[in-house]
Amino acid sequence: MSEEQLRALEADLGVGLPAQYRSFLLHVGGGGAGPDYGLMTPTFGDGGWQWRGIGLAFSAQPTTAEFAGRPFVAEALRSELAALEAQEPQKDAFAADEEFCHAYAAWDARYEELHDAQEAGAVFLSEQGCGYASLMVMTGPHRGAIWEDLRPMDRGIEPTGHDFTYWYRSWLERTEQRLET
């Protein structure tokens, strides 16, 4: 990507890109080949900048720059989600089905709100398959860190302990080893 494109992306994001990732976009590529099903690509469209899985039949949810520029709160939401899960309405606690349905709908709406809020402040960087994804944190103290979205197995969004460069180079090394065999 060009310097001009990166500045426009950062303006839409509201924060600068993490340095390692910015350098990658400027000097290596904007997306495509990478871990798992490849890197999501920052693209500009009608709704502003988004990270999209260009060429993927079932790509991960696109991330808008506006959403990625919000505070990253996945860690803080863990206890709130756990507490909410413990409060899931049980049908036998209600006298009428209508009361249960109303209580469950309210509980489910709050659960979905918190579930989706975990992604704020990060971009879907790579689709792993089966609903799993690699995320890169764009804001806050974890900025530039790679996290994994493991919600399909009820594990939430968890840190990998790696930055973009380590994550990407590890994939390159694994790929080179496989090609040599």
Contacts in CASP RR format, 6 or more apart in sequence:
PFRMAT RR
TARGET T0000
AUTHOR 0000-0000-0000
METHOD contacts of the structure
MODEL  1
MSEEQLRALEADLGVGLPAQYRSFLLHVGGGGAGPDYGLMTPTFGDGGWQ
WRGIGLAFSAQPTTAEFAGRPFVAEALRSELAALEAQEPQKDAFAADEEF
CHAYAAWDARYEELHDAQEAGAVFLSEQGCGYASLMVMTGPHRGAIWEDL
RPMDRGIEPTGHDFTYWYRSWLERTEQRLET
1 9 0 8 1.000
1 25 0 8 1.000
1 26 0 8 1.000
1 29 0 8 1.000
1 30 0 8 1.000
1 42 0 8 1.000
2 26 0 8 1.000
3 26 0 8 1.000
5 42 0 8 1.000
5 44 0 8 1.000
6 17 0 8 1.000
6 22 0 8 1.000
6 25 0 8 1.000
6 26 0 8 1.000
8 44 0 8 1.000
8 49 0 8 1.000
9 17 0 8 1.000
9 42 0 8 1.000
9 44 0 8 1.000
9 49 0 8 1.000
9 65 0 8 1.000
10 16 0 8 1.000
10 17 0 8 1.000
12 48 0 8 1.000
12 49 0 8 1.000
12 65 0 8 1.000
12 66 0 8 1.000
13 49 0 8 1.000
13 65 0 8 1.000
13 66 0 8 1.000
13 68 0 8 1.000
13 69 0 8 1.000
13 138 0 8 1.000
14 65 0 8 1.000
14 69 0 8 1.000
15 69 0 8 1.000
15 138 0 8 1.000
15 139 0 8 1.000
16 22 0 8 1.000
17 25 0 8 1.000
17 138 0 8 1.000
18 136 0 8 1.000
18 137 0 8 1.000
18 138 0 8 1.000
18 143 0 8 1.000
18 144 0 8 1.000
18 163 0 8 1.000
18 164 0 8 1.000
20 144 0 8 1.000
20 163 0 8 1.000
20 164 0 8 1.000
20 165 0 8 1.000
21 136 0 8 1.000
21 144 0 8 1.000
21 164 0 8 1.000
24 30 0 8 1.000
24 164 0 8 1.000
24 165 0 8 1.000
24 168 0 8 1.000
25 31 0 8 1.000
25 42 0 8 1.000
30 39 0 8 1.000
30 41 0 8 1.000
30 42 0 8 1.000
31 38 0 8 1.000
31 39 0 8 1.000
31 40 0 8 1.000
31 41 0 8 1.000
31 42 0 8 1.000
31 54 0 8 1.000
32 38 0 8 1.000
32 39 0 8 1.000
32 41 0 8 1.000
32 54 0 8 1.000
33 39 0 8 1.000
34 126 0 8 1.000
34 168 0 8 1.000
34 171 0 8 1.000
35 126 0 8 1.000
35 128 0 8 1.000
35 134 0 8 1.000
35 167 0 8 1.000
35 168 0 8 1.000
35 170 0 8 1.000
35 171 0 8 1.000
36 126 0 8 1.000
36 127 0 8 1.000
36 128 0 8 1.000
36 129 0 8 1.000
36 134 0 8 1.000
37 56 0 8 1.000
37 59 0 8 1.000
37 126 0 8 1.000
37 127 0 8 1.000
37 128 0 8 1.000
37 129 0 8 1.000
38 53 0 8 1.000
38 56 0 8 1.000
38 126 0 8 1.000
38 127 0 8 1.000
39 125 0 8 1.000
39 126 0 8 1.000
40 51 0 8 1.000
40 52 0 8 1.000
40 53 0 8 1.000
40 54 0 8 1.000
40 59 0 8 1.000
40 60 0 8 1.000
40 62 0 8 1.000
40 63 0 8 1.000
40 123 0 8 1.000
40 124 0 8 1.000
40 125 0 8 1.000
40 126 0 8 1.000
40 127 0 8 1.000
41 51 0 8 1.000
41 52 0 8 1.000
41 53 0 8 1.000
41 54 0 8 1.000
42 49 0 8 1.000
42 50 0 8 1.000
42 51 0 8 1.000
43 49 0 8 1.000
43 50 0 8 1.000
43 51 0 8 1.000
43 52 0 8 1.000
43 54 0 8 1.000
47 64 0 8 1.000
48 64 0 8 1.000
48 65 0 8 1.000
49 64 0 8 1.000
49 65 0 8 1.000
50 62 0 8 1.000
50 63 0 8 1.000
50 64 0 8 1.000
50 65 0 8 1.000
51 62 0 8 1.000
51 63 0 8 1.000
51 68 0 8 1.000
51 123 0 8 1.000
51 124 0 8 1.000
51 125 0 8 1.000
52 59 0 8 1.000
52 62 0 8 1.000
53 59 0 8 1.000
53 60 0 8 1.000
53 62 0 8 1.000
53 127 0 8 1.000
56 127 0 8 1.000
58 127 0 8 1.000
59 127 0 8 1.000
60 124 0 8 1.000
60 126 0 8 1.000
60 127 0 8 1.000
60 131 0 8 1.000
60 133 0 8 1.000
61 119 0 8 1.000
61 124 0 8 1.000
62 124 0 8 1.000
63 119 0 8 1.000
63 122 0 8 1.000
63 123 0 8 1.000
63 124 0 8 1.000
67 119 0 8 1.000
67 120 0 8 1.000
67 121 0 8 1.000
68 120 0 8 1.000
68 121 0 8 1.000
68 122 0 8 1.000
68 123 0 8 1.000
68 138 0 8 1.000
68 139 0 8 1.000
69 120 0 8 1.000
69 121 0 8 1.000
69 138 0 8 1.000
69 139 0 8 1.000
70 120 0 8 1.000
70 121 0 8 1.000
70 139 0 8 1.000
71 120 0 8 1.000
71 121 0 8 1.000
71 139 0 8 1.000
71 140 0 8 1.000
72 120 0 8 1.000
72 121 0 8 1.000
72 122 0 8 1.000
72 137 0 8 1.000
72 138 0 8 1.000
72 139 0 8 1.000
72 140 0 8 1.000
72 142 0 8 1.000
72 143 0 8 1.000
73 117 0 8 1.000
73 118 0 8 1.000
73 120 0 8 1.000
73 121 0 8 1.000
74 118 0 8 1.000
74 119 0 8 1.000
74 122 0 8 1.000
74 147 0 8 1.000
74 156 0 8 1.000
74 157 0 8 1.000
75 142 0 8 1.000
77 114 0 8 1.000
77 117 0 8 1.000
77 118 0 8 1.000
78 156 0 8 1.000
80 114 0 8 1.000
81 111 0 8 1.000
81 114 0 8 1.000
81 115 0 8 1.000
81 118 0 8 1.000
84 107 0 8 1.000
84 110 0 8 1.000
84 111 0 8 1.000
84 114 0 8 1.000
85 111 0 8 1.000
87 107 0 8 1.000
88 104 0 8 1.000
88 107 0 8 1.000
89 100 0 8 1.000
89 103 0 8 1.000
89 104 0 8 1.000
89 107 0 8 1.000
91 97 0 8 1.000
91 100 0 8 1.000
93 100 0 8 1.000
94 100 0 8 1.000
94 103 0 8 1.000
115 151 0 8 1.000
118 151 0 8 1.000
118 156 0 8 1.000
118 157 0 8 1.000
119 135 0 8 1.000
119 149 0 8 1.000
119 157 0 8 1.000
121 137 0 8 1.000
121 138 0 8 1.000
121 139 0 8 1.000
122 135 0 8 1.000
122 136 0 8 1.000
122 137 0 8 1.000
122 138 0 8 1.000
122 147 0 8 1.000
122 157 0 8 1.000
123 135 0 8 1.000
123 136 0 8 1.000
123 138 0 8 1.000
124 133 0 8 1.000
124 134 0 8 1.000
124 135 0 8 1.000
124 149 0 8 1.000
125 133 0 8 1.000
125 134 0 8 1.000
125 135 0 8 1.000
125 136 0 8 1.000
125 146 0 8 1.000
126 133 0 8 1.000
126 134 0 8 1.000
127 133 0 8 1.000
128 134 0 8 1.000
128 148 0 8 1.000
130 152 0 8 1.000
131 149 0 8 1.000
131 152 0 8 1.000
132 148 0 8 1.000
132 149 0 8 1.000
132 150 0 8 1.000
132 152 0 8 1.000
133 148 0 8 1.000
133 149 0 8 1.000
134 146 0 8 1.000
134 147 0 8 1.000
134 148 0 8 1.000
134 149 0 8 1.000
134 160 0 8 1.000
134 167 0 8 1.000
135 146 0 8 1.000
135 147 0 8 1.000
135 148 0 8 1.000
135 149 0 8 1.000
135 157 0 8 1.000
136 144 0 8 1.000
136 145 0 8 1.000
136 146 0 8 1.000
136 147 0 8 1.000
136 164 0 8 1.000
137 143 0 8 1.000
137 144 0 8 1.000
137 145 0 8 1.000
137 146 0 8 1.000
137 147 0 8 1.000
138 144 0 8 1.000
142 159 0 8 1.000
144 163 0 8 1.000
144 164 0 8 1.000
145 159 0 8 1.000
145 160 0 8 1.000
145 161 0 8 1.000
145 162 0 8 1.000
145 163 0 8 1.000
146 159 0 8 1.000
146 160 0 8 1.000
146 161 0 8 1.000
146 162 0 8 1.000
146 163 0 8 1.000
146 164 0 8 1.000
146 166 0 8 1.000
146 167 0 8 1.000
147 157 0 8 1.000
147 158 0 8 1.000
147 159 0 8 1.000
147 160 0 8 1.000
148 157 0 8 1.000
148 158 0 8 1.000
148 160 0 8 1.000
149 156 0 8 1.000
149 157 0 8 1.000
150 156 0 8 1.000
150 157 0 8 1.000
150 158 0 8 1.000
151 157 0 8 1.000
160 167 0 8 1.000
162 170 0 8 1.000
END
